[in-house]
Amino acid sequence: MSSLDLKEVLEFCIDLARKAGAEINAGSEKRLREQTAIDTKLNTADLVTETDQAVEKLVMEAIKAKYPSHKFIGEESYSAGEKAELTDEPTWICDPIDGTTNFTRADFPFTCISIGFVYKTQPVIGVVYAPRLDHLYYGLSGQGSFLVSPHFKEPRKLPLTQPLPLPSLRQALMALEWGSLRDRATMEKKLGFFERLVGDGDDGVKGGQMLQGVRSLGSAALNFSQVGGGTLDAYHEIGVWSWDVCAGIVIAREAGAVVIGAKSELSKIDEPEFFDSITPEVLQGRKYLVVRAIADTPEEKGRDAQKRIIKAIYGALDEWEP
């Protein structure tokens, strides 16, 4: 990475995210004034808008002008038939609007631009900007992650407060999403998973973990960022793509969170290198669980507590395919 100034790349990325955010805001304001054409992707729960495509064009052109040799992986280009292979080359992985359905709902503000940068298959830079909220999350490998917002004018290091212990899922606030796959077999597994997570095991729900609460923001990138900030304790989803999560993975991990892929990854959870890297298989595997930083206690190290929470969540999961 000697020939690549990552801090310069991060500064470029932040500036680009803010420009893209202005485009998103303009599109949102336009939708408040007039009807804009919408094309369906998979079904009515998964929409693509004119602004989505315009923002990706803006991002792609800016990256190609600044870094012409770099690769680019994005939602709209993938939908157009381009391959999303991950190599050792510097690669940008971007979602022009994460939370597209939120965007189509006028002023539901949980919409963002997600820009991730990967080098030698490792996510090293992540920028997530929610323009309607004016919340900018960013992270750089080995340098931490931060939030700039109307409340935090100067970059605030994540997590926002000192990590707390997490004795069990009964004290956890977790993000879960419905996703766009709604066939009967998938829904049976999703509903079973949700029931076991939120249900009361002491009152008739077999395997019930009794989560304190569940949130659905409708944006994978913001869910990851909220876990990094410590606002959410965990987030799980199957079916999202690398461009939805790449930036958020950097932000969350730089804040001490741990990210795991498919349930089969549990077999590696006690290996020393488990917390050290994100494999391409995890990054592009479309199955993700992230758990926030957890404080050490006299009885348990924070990393061991994260493993315990992961095992509890995946113990409730009958995994489905995206």
FIVO-46294 format. One record per residue (C-alpha): x, y negated, z; residue number from 1. Coordinates in nm, 3 decimals. Example, Ala and Ser with C-alpha at 12.3 -4.5 7.8 and 13.67 -1.06 7.14 Angstrom:
# residues 2
REC    east   north      up resi
REC   1.230   0.450   0.780    1
REC   1.367   0.106   0.714    2
//
This chain:
# residues 322
REC    east   north      up resi
REC   0.000   0.000   0.000    1
REC   0.312  -0.219  -0.009    2
REC   0.213  -0.384  -0.339    3
REC  -0.139  -0.454  -0.214    4
REC  -0.203  -0.733   0.035    5
REC  -0.507  -0.599   0.219    6
REC  -0.566  -0.924   0.408    7
REC  -0.585  -1.105   0.074    8
REC  -0.824  -0.839  -0.055    9
REC  -1.038  -0.884   0.257   10
REC  -1.053  -1.262   0.210   11
REC  -1.156  -1.214  -0.153   12
REC  -1.416  -0.960  -0.043   13
REC  -1.567  -1.193   0.218   14
REC  -1.587  -1.480  -0.031   15
REC  -1.747  -1.251  -0.288   16
REC  -2.001  -1.123  -0.035   17
REC  -2.108  -1.477   0.048   18
REC  -2.149  -1.562  -0.322   19
REC  -2.352  -1.244  -0.371   20
REC  -2.557  -1.338  -0.065   21
REC  -2.645  -1.671  -0.223   22
REC  -2.768  -1.481  -0.529   23
REC  -2.978  -1.254  -0.307   24
REC  -3.128  -1.553  -0.127   25
REC  -3.210  -1.718  -0.459   26
REC  -3.379  -1.399  -0.576   27
REC  -3.574  -1.371  -0.252   28
REC  -3.695  -1.729  -0.281   29
REC  -3.794  -1.665  -0.642   30
REC  -4.002  -1.367  -0.532   31
REC  -4.186  -1.592  -0.292   32
REC  -4.280  -1.818  -0.583   33
REC  -4.354  -1.578  -0.865   34
REC  -4.387  -1.214  -0.963   35
REC  -4.053  -1.059  -1.065   36
REC  -4.021  -0.741  -1.269   37
REC  -3.957  -0.427  -1.066   38
REC  -3.852  -0.088  -1.204   39
REC  -3.902   0.229  -1.003   40
REC  -3.601   0.450  -0.928   41
REC  -3.731   0.773  -0.780   42
REC  -4.066   0.674  -0.636   43
REC  -4.233   0.373  -0.480   44
REC  -4.013   0.407  -0.169   45
REC  -3.700   0.343  -0.376   46
REC  -3.710   0.026  -0.586   47
REC  -3.463  -0.158  -0.803   48
REC  -3.502  -0.526  -0.884   49
REC  -3.368  -0.778  -1.129   50
REC  -3.164  -0.931  -0.847   51
REC  -3.007  -0.592  -0.763   52
REC  -2.868  -0.568  -1.115   53
REC  -2.765  -0.935  -1.130   54
REC  -2.572  -0.912  -0.802   55
REC  -2.383  -0.602  -0.912   56
REC  -2.293  -0.777  -1.239   57
REC  -2.161  -1.075  -1.041   58
REC  -1.957  -0.847  -0.813   59
REC  -1.819  -0.630  -1.093   60
REC  -1.713  -0.926  -1.305   61
REC  -1.540  -1.096  -1.011   62
REC  -1.351  -0.779  -0.917   63
REC  -1.247  -0.710  -1.277   64
REC  -1.120  -1.065  -1.315   65
REC  -0.917  -1.053  -0.991   66
REC  -0.812  -0.686  -0.991   67
REC  -0.845  -0.558  -1.349   68
REC  -0.674  -0.224  -1.279   69
REC  -0.902  -0.129  -0.989   70
REC  -1.187   0.119  -1.020   71
REC  -1.547   0.035  -0.935   72
REC  -1.826   0.257  -0.804   73
REC  -2.168   0.101  -0.759   74
REC  -2.532   0.198  -0.737   75
REC  -2.649   0.040  -1.059   76
REC  -2.349   0.154  -1.266   77
REC  -2.396   0.509  -1.134   78
REC  -2.765   0.495  -1.225   79
REC  -2.655   0.395  -1.576   80
REC  -2.457   0.719  -1.607   81
REC  -2.105   0.627  -1.496   82
REC  -1.921   0.889  -1.289   83
REC  -1.850   0.820  -0.921   84
REC  -1.528   1.017  -0.882   85
REC  -1.296   0.920  -0.597   86
REC  -0.920   0.922  -0.668   87
REC  -0.605   0.775  -0.511   88
REC  -0.650   0.457  -0.714   89
REC  -0.773   0.137  -0.546   90
REC  -1.150   0.164  -0.569   91
REC  -1.436  -0.069  -0.487   92
REC  -1.756   0.099  -0.367   93
REC  -2.044  -0.147  -0.361   94
REC  -2.418  -0.166  -0.315   95
REC  -2.544  -0.498  -0.453   96
REC  -2.856  -0.491  -0.237   97
REC  -2.878  -0.236   0.042   98
REC  -3.231  -0.249   0.173   99
REC  -3.393  -0.300  -0.167  100
REC  -3.740  -0.218  -0.039  101
REC  -3.697  -0.477   0.236  102
REC  -3.597  -0.729  -0.031  103
REC  -3.918  -0.666  -0.225  104
REC  -4.120  -0.745   0.089  105
REC  -4.060  -1.119   0.060  106
REC  -3.897  -1.224   0.387  107
REC  -3.825  -0.895   0.566  108
REC  -3.464  -0.994   0.642  109
REC  -3.278  -0.661   0.671  110
REC  -3.120  -0.676   0.327  111
REC  -2.747  -0.703   0.260  112
REC  -2.462  -0.683   0.014  113
REC  -2.226  -0.395   0.102  114
REC  -1.869  -0.403  -0.034  115
REC  -1.624  -0.127   0.055  116
REC  -1.264  -0.087  -0.060  117
REC  -1.094   0.252  -0.073  118
REC  -0.723   0.324  -0.116  119
REC  -0.582   0.677  -0.153  120
REC  -0.936   0.804  -0.084  121
REC  -0.950   0.627   0.256  122
REC  -1.200   0.345   0.324  123
REC  -0.981   0.056   0.443  124
REC  -1.197  -0.258   0.401  125
REC  -1.565  -0.309   0.463  126
REC  -1.778  -0.622   0.430  127
REC  -2.153  -0.627   0.493  128
REC  -2.336  -0.957   0.458  129
REC  -2.706  -1.003   0.537  130
REC  -2.782  -1.343   0.379  131
REC  -3.134  -1.392   0.516  132
REC  -2.989  -1.351   0.867  133
REC  -2.652  -1.507   0.778  134
REC  -2.480  -1.216   0.953  135
REC  -2.136  -1.126   0.815  136
REC  -1.975  -0.804   0.936  137
REC  -1.626  -0.715   0.821  138
REC  -1.351  -0.470   0.906  139
REC  -0.993  -0.398   0.802  140
REC  -0.820  -0.069   0.873  141
REC  -0.608  -0.097   1.185  142
REC  -0.715  -0.459   1.248  143
REC  -1.060  -0.419   1.401  144
REC  -1.402  -0.534   1.287  145
REC  -1.587  -0.858   1.347  146
REC  -1.920  -1.042   1.323  147
REC  -1.972  -1.402   1.212  148
REC  -2.328  -1.531   1.253  149
REC  -2.525  -1.840   1.355  150
REC  -2.474  -1.723   1.715  151
REC  -2.104  -1.638   1.671  152
REC  -1.951  -1.918   1.464  153
REC  -1.601  -1.780   1.519  154
REC  -1.537  -1.413   1.438  155
REC  -1.657  -1.200   1.730  156
REC  -1.472  -0.872   1.768  157
REC  -1.686  -0.559   1.769  158
REC  -1.832  -0.407   1.972  159
REC  -2.001  -0.722   2.095  160
REC  -1.973  -0.614   2.459  161
REC  -1.757  -0.367   2.645  162
REC  -1.869  -0.012   2.558  163
REC  -2.090   0.149   2.818  164
REC  -2.111   0.515   2.918  165
REC  -2.382   0.723   2.750  166
REC  -2.484   1.003   2.986  167
REC  -2.734   1.160   2.743  168
REC  -2.968   1.089   2.454  169
REC  -3.228   0.977   2.707  170
REC  -3.036   0.650   2.730  171
REC  -2.978   0.620   2.354  172
REC  -3.128   0.385   2.096  173
REC  -3.087   0.554   1.758  174
REC  -3.155   0.459   1.397  175
REC  -3.334   0.712   1.178  176
REC  -3.466   0.658   0.826  177
REC  -3.739   0.831   0.626  178
REC  -3.548   0.823   0.297  179
REC  -3.697   0.867  -0.048  180
REC  -3.724   1.248  -0.050  181
REC  -4.075   1.324   0.075  182
REC  -4.144   1.678  -0.055  183
REC  -4.313   1.920   0.183  184
REC  -4.009   2.135   0.268  185
REC  -3.791   1.832   0.337  186
REC  -4.058   1.658   0.544  187
REC  -4.108   1.966   0.761  188
REC  -3.739   1.959   0.852  189
REC  -3.731   1.581   0.900  190
REC  -4.038   1.582   1.121  191
REC  -3.902   1.874   1.323  192
REC  -3.572   1.690   1.373  193
REC  -3.746   1.368   1.474  194
REC  -3.976   1.556   1.712  195
REC  -3.685   1.729   1.885  196
REC  -3.496   1.401   1.919  197
REC  -3.778   1.190   2.062  198
REC  -3.997   1.454   2.228  199
REC  -3.998   1.533   2.598  200
REC  -3.839   1.872   2.659  201
REC  -3.987   1.874   3.009  202
REC  -4.339   1.831   2.874  203
REC  -4.381   2.097   2.610  204
REC  -4.154   1.985   2.323  205
REC  -3.911   2.269   2.261  206
REC  -3.558   2.131   2.251  207
REC  -3.686   1.777   2.311  208
REC  -3.405   1.528   2.382  209
REC  -3.628   1.233   2.480  210
REC  -3.442   0.954   2.298  211
REC  -3.498   0.619   2.464  212
REC  -3.597   0.464   2.131  213
REC  -3.581   0.482   1.751  214
REC  -3.529   0.204   1.498  215
REC  -3.554   0.203   1.117  216
REC  -3.391  -0.103   0.960  217
REC  -3.414   0.027   0.604  218
REC  -3.044  -0.041   0.538  219
REC  -2.766   0.213   0.590  220
REC  -2.499  -0.058   0.583  221
REC  -2.672  -0.258   0.855  222
REC  -2.737   0.055   1.060  223
REC  -2.363   0.135   1.054  224
REC  -2.280  -0.225   1.141  225
REC  -2.525  -0.225   1.432  226
REC  -2.364   0.091   1.569  227
REC  -2.025  -0.078   1.535  228
REC  -2.159  -0.375   1.727  229
REC  -2.295  -0.149   2.001  230
REC  -2.654  -0.264   1.943  231
REC  -2.745   0.087   1.830  232
REC  -2.598   0.395   1.997  233
REC  -2.618   0.621   1.691  234
REC  -2.751   0.652   1.339  235
REC  -2.820   0.958   1.125  236
REC  -2.935   0.988   0.766  237
REC  -2.927   1.240   0.482  238
REC  -2.966   1.124   0.123  239
REC  -2.788   0.789   0.111  240
REC  -2.483   0.739  -0.111  241
REC  -2.121   0.635  -0.067  242
REC  -2.200   0.278  -0.175  243
REC  -2.460   0.255   0.100  244
REC  -2.215   0.356   0.374  245
REC  -1.854   0.290   0.266  246
REC  -1.829  -0.063   0.405  247
REC  -2.025   0.028   0.716  248
REC  -1.797   0.323   0.787  249
REC  -1.497   0.089   0.807  250
REC  -1.682  -0.159   1.029  251
REC  -1.809   0.109   1.266  252
REC  -1.483   0.305   1.291  253
REC  -1.278  -0.008   1.352  254
REC  -1.511  -0.078   1.646  255
REC  -1.438   0.263   1.798  256
REC  -1.733   0.454   1.655  257
REC  -1.694   0.805   1.520  258
REC  -1.838   0.914   1.185  259
REC  -1.913   1.273   1.091  260
REC  -2.062   1.422   0.775  261
REC  -2.266   1.740   0.738  262
REC  -2.355   1.957   1.035  263
REC  -2.090   2.206   0.920  264
REC  -1.829   1.945   1.023  265
REC  -1.900   2.042   1.384  266
REC  -1.654   2.329   1.336  267
REC  -1.375   2.068   1.313  268
REC  -1.484   1.843   1.597  269
REC  -1.218   1.965   1.842  270
REC  -0.930   1.938   1.595  271
REC  -0.685   1.656   1.689  272
REC  -0.713   1.487   1.348  273
REC  -1.095   1.480   1.353  274
REC  -1.107   1.113   1.455  275
REC  -0.819   1.001   1.232  276
REC  -0.962   0.990   0.881  277
REC  -1.267   1.013   0.656  278
REC  -1.229   1.280   0.390  279
REC  -1.368   1.226   0.040  280
REC  -1.608   1.511   0.113  281
REC  -1.754   1.317   0.405  282
REC  -1.753   0.981   0.225  283
REC  -1.940   1.122  -0.075  284
REC  -2.129   1.401   0.102  285
REC  -2.455   1.204   0.149  286
REC  -2.495   1.325   0.508  287
REC  -2.385   1.092   0.787  288
REC  -2.393   1.058   1.163  289
REC  -2.223   0.771   1.344  290
REC  -2.196   0.732   1.722  291
REC  -2.080   0.410   1.890  292
REC  -1.775   0.365   2.108  293
REC  -1.839   0.505   2.456  294
REC  -1.656   0.402   2.771  295
REC  -1.434   0.639   2.964  296
REC  -1.563   0.747   3.305  297
REC  -1.379   0.927   3.585  298
REC  -1.551   1.246   3.471  299
REC  -1.526   1.216   3.092  300
REC  -1.317   1.049   2.823  301
REC  -1.509   0.834   2.575  302
REC  -1.405   1.054   2.283  303
REC  -1.537   1.361   2.464  304
REC  -1.864   1.177   2.529  305
REC  -1.893   1.099   2.157  306
REC  -1.844   1.468   2.079  307
REC  -2.111   1.558   2.334  308
REC  -2.360   1.315   2.177  309
REC  -2.282   1.445   1.827  310
REC  -2.341   1.802   1.941  311
REC  -2.671   1.705   2.107  312
REC  -2.798   1.531   1.791  313
REC  -2.688   1.805   1.555  314
REC  -2.826   2.065   1.794  315
REC  -3.170   1.922   1.711  316
REC  -3.107   1.921   1.334  317
REC  -3.225   2.182   1.085  318
REC  -3.033   2.030   0.796  319
REC  -3.192   1.963   0.457  320
REC  -3.027   1.892   0.124  321
REC  -3.031   1.544  -0.030  322
//
